[in-house]
């Protein structure tokens, strides 16, 4: 996967998204104009792409974030 986005708009979704937080992208363009991420409820949902900006991270950083993020999800 190794694709991350940062939330720049959480209006109307404040309980599910934290503005300025990084989220891993599960699927992109599953539905035109939307991306699927795991949000603060620890479930995956579709959100408008314009709520996020793509972030390019070094591979080692992206791999570590992905590993830690999904380990945390599994512990819930």
C-alpha positions in Angstrom: 0.0 0.0 0.0 2.4 2.7 1.3 0.1 5.6 0.2 -0.8 8.1 2.8 -3.0 11.2 2.9 -3.4 14.0 5.4 -6.9 15.2 6.3 -7.3 18.8 5.5 -11.1 19.0 5.9 -13.2 17.1 8.5 -16.3 19.3 8.4 -19.3 17.1 9.1 -17.1 14.2 10.0 -15.4 15.4 13.1 -16.1 12.2 15.1 -14.6 10.1 12.3 -11.7 12.2 11.0 -9.0 14.3 12.7 -7.9 17.3 10.7 -4.1 17.3 10.0 -3.8 13.5 10.8 -2.2 11.0 8.4 -4.3 8.1 7.2 -3.3 5.1 5.0 -5.2 4.8 1.8 -6.9 1.4 1.3 -8.4 2.0 -2.1 -8.4 4.9 -4.5 -11.0 5.5 -7.3 -13.2 2.7 -6.1 -15.9 5.3 -6.5 -15.0 8.3 -8.6 -13.9 11.3 -6.4 -13.6 9.2 -3.2 -10.9 7.3 -1.3 -11.2 4.5 1.2 -9.4 4.9 4.5 -9.6 3.5 8.0 -10.9 6.4 10.1 -11.1 7.1 13.9 -13.8 4.5 14.3 -11.3 1.9 13.2 -13.5 1.0 10.3 -12.9 1.6 6.6 -15.1 4.2 4.9 -15.2 6.2 1.7 -14.6 9.9 2.0 -14.4 12.7 -0.6 -10.9 13.0 -2.1 -10.9 16.7 -1.5 -10.9 16.1 2.3 -7.3 14.9 1.9 -4.0 15.8 0.3 -1.6 13.0 -0.8 1.7 12.8 1.2 4.9 11.4 -0.2 6.9 9.7 2.5 10.3 7.9 2.3 9.6 4.2 1.9 11.1 3.3 5.3 8.8 5.8 7.0 5.7 4.7 5.1 6.4 1.0 5.9 6.9 1.7 9.6 3.7 3.8 9.8 1.7 1.2 8.0 3.1 -1.6 10.2 2.4 0.4 13.4 -1.0 1.6 12.3 -2.4 -1.8 11.4 -0.9 -3.4 14.6 -2.8 -0.8 16.6 -6.0 -1.5 14.6 -5.7 -5.2 15.3 -5.3 -4.6 19.1 -8.7 -2.9 19.3 
